[in-house]
Amino acid sequence: MYEYLDAINFLLSQVGASPVETEDSNLPDVSSAKLRLKEASVWVQKRGWWFNREIALTLQPNTLGEIPIPENTLKILSAYPELIVNRFGRAYSPRRNTYHFDGPITVDIILLMEWESLPGSAQDAIMHRAAETMIMHELEDSNKAQALRADFSIAYAQLQSEDIQIKQRNAFSTPKILRTRGRSRPYGRGGWGYNPAYPGG
């Protein structure tokens, strides 16, 4: 895991700037580093990963019958019982042409997470993506940018691998799957099944 200040100083080091002791510095290079980190964070997170995807999240109407969309929403993947889109931070029904809803909407969405809540693999990918962009904008050094692009590719591949591993582990840990596995050999022998309610079955 990296502190946000560590990420800023990593970008500063790439352009030959001195490190800072606080992220609140108003130096132009620090402002540039923050901008590049924000851009890279959106770029990496918008794909949707195990850490920023909310499944079956229920959104309730307010007293006006409108449903506020979380401010950090990057993408609405699906919605039930009807399609919605995010307009001006509110749910909008393109089928009924209205912002008004009589009941809750259940959605699968991708959220933009704050730096501190990101896993280290995501932070690493974001840092290298941001550094590559900063090099191109500040120094226009294509050779150094290419080297950083290679580092980003490695970091991004590691993030993808971690995502696959965690999703596979979670997929095989659902009660439905555990019950199915408990009824088939070799998971259930001699009439004994797997009971997910007890450690060790």
N, C-alpha and C positions, 0 to 999 in steps of 0.2 A: 504494500500500500504506500502511496505517495501523498504527502501533504500538498495542498494547493500551492503553497509557497515553493515547494520543491519543483513543481511543474513549471512555475513561472521562471525560476532560476535556471532550469534546464534549457528553456527556450532562450533566455538571455545569454547563456554560455555559447549557444550555437551562433549567435551574431556577434560574439566578442564583447558583450556588455558585462559590466560588473554585477555580481549578485546583490540582491537587496535583502533587508532584514524583515520587511513587512510587505504584505501584498497590497497595502493601502497606498503605496508610493505613487506619486503622480508623474513619474518620469515617463517620457514618450515611449521608451522601449518596453516598459512594464505595461502600459496601456495597450500597446500592440500585442504583447504576449497574451494578455487576458482576452483580447478579441479573437486571436487565433485559436486559443483553447476553447472558447465558446463555440466558434464555427466548427472546429474538429469534433467537439462533443456532440453537437447536433448531427453531424455527418455520420459518426460512428453509431450513435444510439438509435437513429431513425430506422435502422434495419429491424430492430426488435430482438431482444435477448432474454435470457431467463431472468435477469435482474430488473428489467424495466417493462415487462409485459404483465398487465393485469388481466386476469381471466375471470369472466362472469362478474364484473364489477357492477353493482346496482347504483344507478343515478336517480335520485328522487326529485320530483318537481317542487319548486318553491311555492310560496303563497300566491304567486301570479300565474302558476301553471307552467312556468318555464323551468327547463333543466339546465343548470350551470354545468359547463364542461370544465374539468380540472385545468388550471392554468398551464400546467406543464405537459399537456397532451400533445404528442407529436403526430399521432395517427389513430384513427378509429378503425379497427380491423373488422368488427362485426357488431351488430346491434339486434336486440330482440325486445319486443315483438315487431318492431318496424325499423326500417332504415333511417339513420340520422346522419347528418353532417355537422361539423363544427363551424358555426358562423358567429363571429364576434363573441366567442366564449360561451355560446349557448347552443343547445341542441336544436337543430332545424330539421323538419320533416319535408324533404323534397316531394314526396308523394302527395301530402296534404297541403303543402305550401304554408306551413305555420310553425311558430315557435311554441305553440300551446300543446301540452300533454296532460292527459287525464290520469296517468299512472306512471310508475317507474319504467326506466329503460335499462336493460342489462347489456353491458358492452364488454368487448375485448379491446383493450387499448394499449398503445405504446406510449410510455411517459418519458420525459426528459428528466433524468435524475441529477441531483446535485453531486458535485465532485466527491464529497466526503462519503456518499453512499454507494459509490461505484466500486466494483471489485478491482484488484490490482491489475488484472489482465486488461480490463477496459481502460483504466487510467494510462497504462503503458501505450496502448494503441493510440489513444487520443493525443498523448504527448508527442509521439513521433509524427503523427499526421499534422499536428499544429506546427511542429518544428520545421517540417518540410515546406509548409505554406509560408511560414515566417521568413525562411531563407530566401525563397523566391521573391517575396515582396520587399524585403529589406536589403538583401545583398545581391539578388539576381544571380546567384551562384548555382548554376545548373548541376555542376559536378557534385557539390556538397548536398544539394537537394536530392540528387539521385541516390546518394549513399543513405540519406535519411529515409528515402522511399523504400529502399531495401529493408531497413530496420523496421519500418512500419509494416511491411508485408509479413515479416516474421511475427511481429507482435499481433497483427490481425489474425493470422493463421492460428496462433495460440489461443486467442479469444474464441475463435470459431470452434476449435477443438474442445475447449472447456464448456462451451455452450452445448455442444452435441452430447458430451459425457453427462452433464447435469440433466439435460432433458430426457436422455435415455434412462437414467437412474430414476427420475421422477415418474416416467411413464410406466416403469415396471413396479412402482410402489403404490399405485392406485389400488383401492380396495377391490375393484372389479378384476384387475389383473391378478392380484394375490389370490382371490377366490378361485379363479380359473386355473392358476398354477397349482393350487392346493388339491384340485380334483384330478390332476393328471400325473402320471409317473414322470420323473422319479420324485416329484415333490410330495405326492401323497401315496404312501404304501400301506398295504394291510388295512385299508379303510380309514387311515388317518389323514386328515386334511390340514391345510395351513390356515391358522387363525391369526389374521393380522392384528387382532386386538391384544395379543400377548407376545412379548419379546421372545424371539426364537421360535415362534409358531406354537 
